[in-house]
Amino acid sequence: MERVWVDDWDDALFLRHEMERCQEIARQLEELEREAPTPALREEVRQMKQQVEVIRRVFERQVSSSV
């Protein structure tokens, strides 16, 4: 029984780490968006930020369901 708890804990830590990575990627994309020389490039970066946010929410739901 103890092994299951350890696996769940490892999974939760992994998911938390991935959520943090998503947040860092989103920060980097915000910087890229500010520096983008064209509206088309800014829009592409905005779409990437939205995709990263969707991924982060999936990780967040998995953390919530595993706790």
C-alpha positions as CSV (number, residue, x, y, z in Angstrom):
1,M,0.0,0.0,0.0
2,E,2.9,2.4,0.8
3,R,4.3,2.0,-2.7
4,V,1.0,3.3,-4.3
5,W,1.2,6.5,-2.1
6,V,4.8,7.0,-3.3
7,D,3.8,6.6,-6.9
8,D,1.0,9.1,-6.4
9,W,3.3,11.6,-4.7
10,D,5.9,11.2,-7.6
11,D,3.1,11.8,-10.1
12,A,1.9,14.9,-8.3
13,L,5.4,16.3,-8.1
14,F,5.9,15.6,-11.8
15,L,2.6,17.3,-12.7
16,R,3.5,20.3,-10.5
17,H,6.8,20.6,-12.2
18,E,5.2,20.5,-15.6
19,M,2.7,23.2,-14.5
20,E,5.7,25.4,-13.5
21,R,7.4,24.8,-16.8
22,C,4.2,25.9,-18.6
23,Q,4.1,29.1,-16.6
24,E,7.8,29.8,-17.5
25,I,7.1,29.1,-21.2
26,A,4.1,31.5,-21.0
27,R,6.3,34.2,-19.5
28,Q,8.9,33.7,-22.3
29,L,6.1,33.9,-24.9
30,E,4.8,37.1,-23.4
31,E,8.3,38.6,-23.8
32,L,8.4,37.4,-27.4
33,E,5.0,38.8,-28.1
34,R,6.2,42.3,-26.9
35,E,9.3,42.1,-29.1
36,A,7.6,40.6,-32.2
37,P,8.2,42.9,-35.1
38,T,4.9,42.2,-37.0
39,P,1.2,41.8,-36.0
40,A,1.2,38.3,-37.7
41,L,4.1,37.2,-35.5
42,R,2.4,38.6,-32.4
43,E,-0.8,36.7,-33.2
44,E,1.2,33.4,-33.7
45,V,2.8,33.9,-30.3
46,R,-0.6,34.6,-28.7
47,Q,-1.9,31.3,-30.1
48,M,1.1,29.5,-28.6
49,K,0.4,31.1,-25.2
50,Q,-3.2,29.9,-25.5
51,Q,-2.0,26.3,-26.3
52,V,0.4,26.4,-23.3
53,E,-2.4,27.6,-21.0
54,V,-4.6,24.7,-22.2
55,I,-1.8,22.2,-21.4
56,R,-1.2,23.8,-18.0
57,R,-4.9,23.5,-17.1
58,V,-4.8,19.8,-18.0
59,F,-1.9,19.3,-15.7
60,E,-3.8,21.3,-13.0
61,R,-6.8,19.0,-13.3
62,Q,-4.6,15.9,-13.1
63,V,-3.0,17.3,-9.9
64,S,-6.5,18.0,-8.4
65,S,-7.8,14.6,-9.2
66,S,-4.7,12.8,-7.8
67,V,-4.8,14.5,-4.4
